[in-house]
Amino acid sequence: MDNLLDQYKGYHDPEIEVVQDPFTLDIDITQAIRIIQKNDRGRQGIWRVNMMIKQIQKHVLESEMQRKAKEGKIKRETEENKENNACVYV
């Protein structure tokens, strides 16, 4: 066996296999905290952008409804009509 190792590898000592646990990280606690904070800030930023998009869509929809109401395409409901339409007759 030593002869074959010497012939193909150039030495006759066997290789030492280095096994590393895939679930361990070689970082210290401060680097781990920075990674977690960075990810959380990104998550908060995405949430904030989504909320702003919803608000803009709501504003656009309301302004569109107001424009249509001014043009007469949609009749404005009075408070009494809203209450009557919301009632369920038994």
N, CA, C and O atoms as CSV, one atom per row, in Angstrom:
chain,resi,resn,atom,element,x,y,z
A,1,MET,N,N,0.820,-1.173,0.000
A,1,MET,CA,C,0.000,0.000,0.000
A,1,MET,C,C,0.878,1.256,0.000
A,1,MET,O,O,0.601,2.227,-0.704
A,2,ASP,N,N,1.949,1.212,0.811
A,2,ASP,CA,C,2.860,2.351,0.849
A,2,ASP,C,C,3.478,2.603,-0.515
A,2,ASP,O,O,3.693,3.753,-0.900
A,3,ASN,N,N,3.765,1.531,-1.251
A,3,ASN,CA,C,4.352,1.650,-2.580
A,3,ASN,C,C,3.376,2.349,-3.533
A,3,ASN,O,O,3.783,3.217,-4.304
A,4,LEU,N,N,2.089,1.976,-3.485
A,4,LEU,CA,C,1.097,2.608,-4.351
A,4,LEU,C,C,0.901,4.076,-4.004
A,4,LEU,O,O,0.814,4.917,-4.899
A,5,LEU,N,N,0.832,4.393,-2.718
A,5,LEU,CA,C,0.706,5.791,-2.309
A,5,LEU,C,C,1.911,6.600,-2.763
A,5,LEU,O,O,1.764,7.726,-3.239
A,6,ASP,N,N,3.076,6.041,-2.619
A,6,ASP,CA,C,4.292,6.730,-3.033
A,6,ASP,C,C,4.320,6.921,-4.543
A,6,ASP,O,O,4.810,7.939,-5.033
A,7,GLN,N,N,3.797,5.946,-5.282
A,7,GLN,CA,C,3.819,6.005,-6.743
A,7,GLN,C,C,2.813,7.048,-7.263
A,7,GLN,O,O,3.143,7.807,-8.174
A,8,TYR,N,N,1.617,7.097,-6.713
A,8,TYR,CA,C,0.584,7.987,-7.246
A,8,TYR,C,C,0.513,9.354,-6.556
A,8,TYR,O,O,0.163,10.346,-7.196
A,9,LYS,N,N,0.828,9.419,-5.302
A,9,LYS,CA,C,0.722,10.678,-4.565
A,9,LYS,C,C,2.073,11.341,-4.335
A,9,LYS,O,O,2.139,12.552,-4.122
A,10,GLY,N,N,3.117,10.585,-4.374
A,10,GLY,CA,C,4.443,11.139,-4.129
A,10,GLY,C,C,4.866,10.998,-2.682
A,10,GLY,O,O,5.963,11.428,-2.327
A,11,TYR,N,N,4.055,10.426,-1.855
A,11,TYR,CA,C,4.408,10.170,-0.459
A,11,TYR,C,C,3.661,8.925,-0.007
A,11,TYR,O,O,2.700,8.500,-0.647
A,12,HIS,N,N,4.102,8.353,1.084
A,12,HIS,CA,C,3.482,7.107,1.516
A,12,HIS,C,C,2.655,7.247,2.800
A,12,HIS,O,O,2.089,6.260,3.271
A,13,ASP,N,N,2.577,8.455,3.374
A,13,ASP,CA,C,1.723,8.663,4.549
A,13,ASP,C,C,0.269,8.858,4.094
A,13,ASP,O,O,0.025,9.564,3.116
A,14,PRO,N,N,-0.679,8.256,4.777
A,14,PRO,CA,C,-2.082,8.429,4.387
A,14,PRO,C,C,-2.563,9.859,4.653
A,14,PRO,O,O,-2.067,10.534,5.556
A,15,GLU,N,N,-3.522,10.303,3.866
A,15,GLU,CA,C,-4.087,11.637,4.042
A,15,GLU,C,C,-4.988,11.666,5.268
A,15,GLU,O,O,-5.676,10.693,5.576
A,16,ILE,N,N,-4.971,12.773,5.944
A,16,ILE,CA,C,-5.842,12.955,7.099
A,16,ILE,C,C,-7.077,13.713,6.611
A,16,ILE,O,O,-6.968,14.820,6.084
A,17,GLU,N,N,-8.228,13.117,6.790
A,17,GLU,CA,C,-9.479,13.733,6.338
A,17,GLU,C,C,-9.982,14.683,7.416
A,17,GLU,O,O,-10.141,14.304,8.576
A,18,VAL,N,N,-10.223,15.901,7.018
A,18,VAL,CA,C,-10.734,16.911,7.945
A,18,VAL,C,C,-12.245,16.967,7.770
A,18,VAL,O,O,-12.747,17.313,6.701
A,19,VAL,N,N,-12.948,16.627,8.818
A,19,VAL,CA,C,-14.406,16.627,8.778
A,19,VAL,C,C,-14.902,17.816,9.584
A,19,VAL,O,O,-14.525,18.005,10.741
A,20,GLN,N,N,-15.753,18.612,8.954
A,20,GLN,CA,C,-16.290,19.780,9.629
A,20,GLN,C,C,-17.801,19.631,9.735
A,20,GLN,O,O,-18.460,19.218,8.780
A,21,ASP,N,N,-18.336,19.963,10.878
A,21,ASP,CA,C,-19.773,19.904,11.098
A,21,ASP,C,C,-20.438,21.007,10.265
A,21,ASP,O,O,-20.089,22.177,10.424
A,22,PRO,N,N,-21.384,20.666,9.381
A,22,PRO,CA,C,-21.993,21.691,8.535
A,22,PRO,C,C,-22.917,22.638,9.290
A,22,PRO,O,O,-23.312,23.670,8.746
A,23,PHE,N,N,-23.268,22.312,10.523
A,23,PHE,CA,C,-24.198,23.138,11.278
A,23,PHE,C,C,-23.505,24.110,12.225
A,23,PHE,O,O,-24.176,24.803,12.989
A,24,THR,N,N,-22.200,24.173,12.190
A,24,THR,CA,C,-21.480,25.131,13.008
A,24,THR,C,C,-20.959,26.250,12.124
A,24,THR,O,O,-20.619,26.037,10.961
A,25,LEU,N,N,-20.903,27.439,12.693
A,25,LEU,CA,C,-20.378,28.597,11.986
A,25,LEU,C,C,-19.114,29.065,12.678
A,25,LEU,O,O,-19.013,29.032,13.905
A,26,ASP,N,N,-18.179,29.487,11.905
A,26,ASP,CA,C,-16.917,29.959,12.467
A,26,ASP,C,C,-16.942,31.481,12.586
A,26,ASP,O,O,-16.057,32.167,12.074
A,27,ILE,N,N,-17.967,32.003,13.269
A,27,ILE,CA,C,-18.046,33.444,13.494
A,27,ILE,C,C,-18.254,33.668,14.990
A,27,ILE,O,O,-18.727,32.792,15.714
A,28,ASP,N,N,-17.885,34.862,15.421
A,28,ASP,CA,C,-18.084,35.161,16.835
A,28,ASP,C,C,-19.473,35.760,17.054
A,28,ASP,O,O,-20.220,35.985,16.102
A,29,ILE,N,N,-19.799,36.009,18.290
A,29,ILE,CA,C,-21.154,36.425,18.656
A,29,ILE,C,C,-21.502,37.795,18.078
A,29,ILE,O,O,-22.654,38.025,17.710
A,30,THR,N,N,-20.536,38.709,17.988
A,30,THR,CA,C,-20.847,40.040,17.460
A,30,THR,C,C,-21.179,39.975,15.966
A,30,THR,O,O,-22.068,40.687,15.498
A,31,GLN,N,N,-20.481,39.140,15.228
A,31,GLN,CA,C,-20.801,38.990,13.807
A,31,GLN,C,C,-22.179,38.361,13.629
A,31,GLN,O,O,-22.927,38.750,12.731
A,32,ALA,N,N,-22.518,37.398,14.473
A,32,ALA,CA,C,-23.836,36.763,14.393
A,32,ALA,C,C,-24.931,37.778,14.697
A,32,ALA,O,O,-25.960,37.794,14.023
A,33,ILE,N,N,-24.724,38.619,15.696
A,33,ILE,CA,C,-25.714,39.653,16.035
A,33,ILE,C,C,-25.870,40.634,14.889
A,33,ILE,O,O,-26.988,41.039,14.572
A,34,ARG,N,N,-24.769,41.023,14.264
A,34,ARG,CA,C,-24.851,41.957,13.124
A,34,ARG,C,C,-25.626,41.347,11.960
A,34,ARG,O,O,-26.400,42.043,11.303
A,35,ILE,N,N,-25.430,40.074,11.701
A,35,ILE,CA,C,-26.163,39.407,10.619
A,35,ILE,C,C,-27.658,39.380,10.933
A,35,ILE,O,O,-28.487,39.655,10.065
A,36,ILE,N,N,-27.995,39.047,12.176
A,36,ILE,CA,C,-29.406,39.000,12.571
A,36,ILE,C,C,-30.029,40.382,12.480
A,36,ILE,O,O,-31.150,40.518,11.989
A,37,GLN,N,N,-29.330,41.408,12.940
A,37,GLN,CA,C,-29.855,42.772,12.871
A,37,GLN,C,C,-30.048,43.225,11.423
A,37,GLN,O,O,-31.045,43.867,11.094
A,38,LYS,N,N,-29.106,42.892,10.582
A,38,LYS,CA,C,-29.203,43.269,9.169
A,38,LYS,C,C,-30.422,42.616,8.516
A,38,LYS,O,O,-31.158,43.262,7.770
A,39,ASN,N,N,-30.626,41.328,8.805
A,39,ASN,CA,C,-31.782,40.634,8.244
A,39,ASN,C,C,-33.089,41.205,8.783
A,39,ASN,O,O,-34.060,41.323,8.037
A,40,ASP,N,N,-33.129,41.560,10.059
A,40,ASP,CA,C,-34.351,42.110,10.639
A,40,ASP,C,C,-34.645,43.491,10.077
A,40,ASP,O,O,-35.805,43.818,9.823
A,41,ARG,N,N,-33.620,44.303,9.879
A,41,ARG,CA,C,-33.831,45.622,9.264
A,41,ARG,C,C,-34.362,45.477,7.841
A,41,ARG,O,O,-35.221,46.246,7.411
A,42,GLY,N,N,-33.852,44.498,7.124
A,42,GLY,CA,C,-34.361,44.247,5.774
A,42,GLY,C,C,-35.814,43.814,5.786
A,42,GLY,O,O,-36.601,44.254,4.948
A,43,ARG,N,N,-36.179,42.950,6.735
A,43,ARG,CA,C,-37.561,42.500,6.861
A,43,ARG,C,C,-38.481,43.676,7.187
A,43,ARG,O,O,-39.568,43.794,6.622
A,44,GLN,N,N,-38.042,44.544,8.099
A,44,GLN,CA,C,-38.832,45.715,8.458
A,44,GLN,C,C,-38.972,46.664,7.269
A,44,GLN,O,O,-40.037,47.245,7.062
A,45,GLY,N,N,-37.916,46.822,6.500
A,45,GLY,CA,C,-37.976,47.689,5.327
A,45,GLY,C,C,-38.947,47.167,4.287
A,45,GLY,O,O,-39.695,47.942,3.690
A,46,ILE,N,N,-38.943,45.871,4.065
A,46,ILE,CA,C,-39.884,45.273,3.108
A,46,ILE,C,C,-41.314,45.469,3.591
A,46,ILE,O,O,-42.194,45.802,2.798
A,47,TRP,N,N,-41.554,45.266,4.886
A,47,TRP,CA,C,-42.888,45.455,5.443
A,47,TRP,C,C,-43.338,46.903,5.275
A,47,TRP,O,O,-44.486,47.162,4.916
A,48,ARG,N,N,-42.418,47.862,5.540
A,48,ARG,CA,C,-42.739,49.283,5.429
A,48,ARG,C,C,-43.092,49.654,3.987
A,48,ARG,O,O,-44.038,50.405,3.750
A,49,VAL,N,N,-42.335,49.132,3.034
A,49,VAL,CA,C,-42.617,49.409,1.624
A,49,VAL,C,C,-43.974,48.843,1.223
A,49,VAL,O,O,-44.739,49.502,0.519
A,50,ASN,N,N,-44.278,47.620,1.669
A,50,ASN,CA,C,-45.576,47.032,1.348
A,50,ASN,C,C,-46.720,47.847,1.928
A,50,ASN,O,O,-47.751,48.008,1.275
A,51,MET,N,N,-46.561,48.366,3.144
A,51,MET,CA,C,-47.600,49.198,3.753
A,51,MET,C,C,-47.768,50.500,2.982
A,51,MET,O,O,-48.892,50.969,2.799
A,52,MET,N,N,-46.671,51.087,2.529
A,52,MET,CA,C,-46.761,52.325,1.756
A,52,MET,C,C,-47.441,52.075,0.413
A,52,MET,O,O,-48.216,52.911,-0.050
A,53,ILE,N,N,-47.162,50.942,-0.213
A,53,ILE,CA,C,-47.807,50.610,-1.484
A,53,ILE,C,C,-49.311,50.473,-1.279
A,53,ILE,O,O,-50.094,50.957,-2.096
A,54,LYS,N,N,-49.720,49.816,-0.195
A,54,LYS,CA,C,-51.151,49.675,0.100
A,54,LYS,C,C,-51.807,51.030,0.312
A,54,LYS,O,O,-52.916,51.264,-0.166
A,55,GLN,N,N,-51.127,51.929,1.029
A,55,GLN,CA,C,-51.673,53.258,1.264
A,55,GLN,C,C,-51.800,54.039,-0.042
A,55,GLN,O,O,-52.795,54.729,-0.260
A,56,ILE,N,N,-50.811,53.933,-0.893
A,56,ILE,CA,C,-50.869,54.635,-2.184
A,56,ILE,C,C,-52.005,54.085,-3.038
A,56,ILE,O,O,-52.733,54.853,-3.667
A,57,GLN,N,N,-52.166,52.751,-3.066
A,57,GLN,CA,C,-53.258,52.154,-3.831
A,57,GLN,C,C,-54.605,52.606,-3.288
A,57,GLN,O,O,-55.519,52.886,-4.064
A,58,LYS,N,N,-54.743,52.680,-1.964
A,58,LYS,CA,C,-55.989,53.129,-1.350
A,58,LYS,C,C,-56.261,54.580,-1.728
A,58,LYS,O,O,-57.393,54.939,-2.052
A,59,HIS,N,N,-55.217,55.418,-1.686
A,59,HIS,CA,C,-55.380,56.819,-2.043
A,59,HIS,C,C,-55.787,56.977,-3.514
A,59,HIS,O,O,-56.659,57.784,-3.838
A,60,VAL,N,N,-55.158,56.209,-4.391
A,60,VAL,CA,C,-55.488,56.268,-5.814
A,60,VAL,C,C,-56.938,55.824,-6.034
A,60,VAL,O,O,-57.659,56.441,-6.819
A,61,LEU,N,N,-57.363,54.776,-5.357
A,61,LEU,CA,C,-58.733,54.289,-5.497
A,61,LEU,C,C,-59.732,55.324,-4.995
A,61,LEU,O,O,-60.758,55.556,-5.635
A,62,GLU,N,N,-59.440,55.950,-3.850
A,62,GLU,CA,C,-60.336,56.984,-3.322
A,62,GLU,C,C,-60.412,58.188,-4.252
A,62,GLU,O,O,-61.499,58.720,-4.480
A,63,SER,N,N,-59.289,58.621,-4.789
A,63,SER,CA,C,-59.307,59.777,-5.696
A,63,SER,C,C,-60.039,59.433,-6.991
A,63,SER,O,O,-60.707,60.288,-7.572
A,64,GLU,N,N,-59.917,58.190,-7.443
A,64,GLU,CA,C,-60.644,57.754,-8.641
A,64,GLU,C,C,-62.152,57.757,-8.382
A,64,GLU,O,O,-62.937,58.170,-9.235
A,65,MET,N,N,-62.548,57.290,-7.193
A,65,MET,CA,C,-63.970,57.286,-6.839
A,65,MET,C,C,-64.501,58.715,-6.741
A,65,MET,O,O,-65.615,58.990,-7.186
A,66,GLN,N,N,-63.721,59.624,-6.167
A,66,GLN,CA,C,-64.142,61.019,-6.066
A,66,GLN,C,C,-64.272,61.648,-7.445
A,66,GLN,O,O,-65.204,62.410,-7.702
A,67,ARG,N,N,-63.336,61.327,-8.330
A,67,ARG,CA,C,-63.398,61.878,-9.685
A,67,ARG,C,C,-64.640,61.385,-10.403
A,67,ARG,O,O,-65.320,62.159,-11.077
A,68,LYS,N,N,-64.943,60.091,-10.261
A,68,LYS,CA,C,-66.134,59.544,-10.908
A,68,LYS,C,C,-67.410,60.127,-10.309
A,68,LYS,O,O,-68.392,60.335,-11.021
A,69,ALA,N,N,-67.399,60.388,-9.008
A,69,ALA,CA,C,-68.572,60.970,-8.360
A,69,ALA,C,C,-68.793,62.398,-8.862
A,69,ALA,O,O,-69.933,62.818,-9.063
A,70,LYS,N,N,-67.708,63.137,-9.062
A,70,LYS,CA,C,-67.842,64.503,-9.582
A,70,LYS,C,C,-68.358,64.498,-11.013
A,70,LYS,O,O,-69.112,65.390,-11.403
A,71,GLU,N,N,-67.963,63.510,-11.791
A,71,GLU,CA,C,-68.410,63.420,-13.178
A,71,GLU,C,C,-69.843,62.907,-13.272
A,71,GLU,O,O,-70.464,63.000,-14.331
A,72,GLY,N,N,-70.366,62.376,-12.193
A,72,GLY,CA,C,-71.739,61.885,-12.197
A,72,GLY,C,C,-71.861,60.429,-12.580
A,72,GLY,O,O,-72.977,59.942,-12.758
A,73,LYS,N,N,-70.777,59.726,-12.711
A,73,LYS,CA,C,-70.826,58.310,-13.077
A,73,LYS,C,C,-71.243,57.442,-11.894
A,73,LYS,O,O,-71.781,56.350,-12.077
A,74,ILE,N,N,-70.994,57.929,-10.683
A,74,ILE,CA,C,-71.373,57.209,-9.478
A,74,ILE,C,C,-72.192,58.157,-8.623
A,74,ILE,O,O,-71.799,59.304,-8.411
A,75,LYS,N,N,-73.333,57.681,-8.129
A,75,LYS,CA,C,-74.120,58.550,-7.262
A,75,LYS,C,C,-73.575,58.450,-5.843
A,75,LYS,O,O,-73.172,57.386,-5.374
A,76,ARG,N,N,-73.579,59.583,-5.195
A,76,ARG,CA,C,-73.096,59.608,-3.819
A,76,ARG,C,C,-74.218,59.126,-2.909
A,76,ARG,O,O,-75.378,59.507,-3.063
A,77,GLU,N,N,-73.848,58.296,-1.975
A,77,GLU,CA,C,-74.837,57.776,-1.050
A,77,GLU,C,C,-74.898,58.672,0.179
A,77,GLU,O,O,-73.870,59.070,0.728
A,78,THR,N,N,-76.103,58.976,0.595
A,78,THR,CA,C,-76.269,59.729,1.822
A,78,THR,C,C,-76.156,58.761,2.984
A,78,THR,O,O,-76.161,57.544,2.797
A,79,GLU,N,N,-76.054,59.306,4.174
A,79,GLU,CA,C,-75.933,58.461,5.362
A,79,GLU,C,C,-77.186,57.602,5.534
A,79,GLU,O,O,-77.102,56.447,5.950
A,80,GLU,N,N,-78.342,58.173,5.213
A,80,GLU,CA,C,-79.591,57.412,5.350
A,80,GLU,C,C,-79.621,56.247,4.362
A,80,GLU,O,O,-80.050,55.148,4.715
A,81,ASN,N,N,-79.172,56.477,3.141
A,81,ASN,CA,C,-79.130,55.397,2.153
A,81,ASN,C,C,-78.150,54.309,2.566
A,81,ASN,O,O,-78.407,53.121,2.370
A,82,LYS,N,N,-77.027,54.724,3.138
A,82,LYS,CA,C,-76.053,53.738,3.596
A,82,LYS,C,C,-76.640,52.864,4.682
A,82,LYS,O,O,-76.444,51.649,4.680
A,83,GLU,N,N,-77.368,53.481,5.620
A,83,GLU,CA,C,-77.973,52.721,6.716
A,83,GLU,C,C,-79.059,51.782,6.180
A,83,GLU,O,O,-79.162,50.633,6.609
A,84,ASN,N,N,-79.862,52.280,5.243
A,84,ASN,CA,C,-80.924,51.446,4.677
A,84,ASN,C,C,-80.348,50.280,3.890
A,84,ASN,O,O,-80.868,49.167,3.959
A,85,ASN,N,N,-79.295,50.523,3.155
A,85,ASN,CA,C,-78.679,49.441,2.386
A,85,ASN,C,C,-77.974,48.430,3.277
A,85,ASN,O,O,-77.816,47.266,2.907
A,86,ALA,N,N,-77.549,48.883,4.460
A,86,ALA,CA,C,-76.846,47.981,5.361
A,86,ALA,C,C,-77.789,47.123,6.189
A,86,ALA,O,O,-77.380,46.100,6.737
A,87,CYS,N,N,-79.060,47.538,6.284
A,87,CYS,CA,C,-80.025,46.788,7.079
A,87,CYS,C,C,-80.425,45.501,6.371
A,87,CYS,O,O,-80.508,45.444,5.144
A,88,VAL,N,N,-80.665,44.492,7.159
A,88,VAL,CA,C,-81.140,43.233,6.631
A,88,VAL,C,C,-82.567,43.071,7.095
A,88,VAL,O,O,-82.847,43.115,8.293
A,89,TYR,N,N,-83.483,42.880,6.139
A,89,TYR,CA,C,-84.894,42.720,6.479
A,89,TYR,C,C,-85.193,41.261,6.735
A,89,TYR,O,O,-84.855,40.396,5.927
A,90,VAL,N,N,-85.814,40.997,7.837
A,90,VAL,CA,C,-86.146,39.628,8.219
A,90,VAL,C,C,-87.604,39.360,7.981
A,90,VAL,O,O,-88.079,38.255,8.243
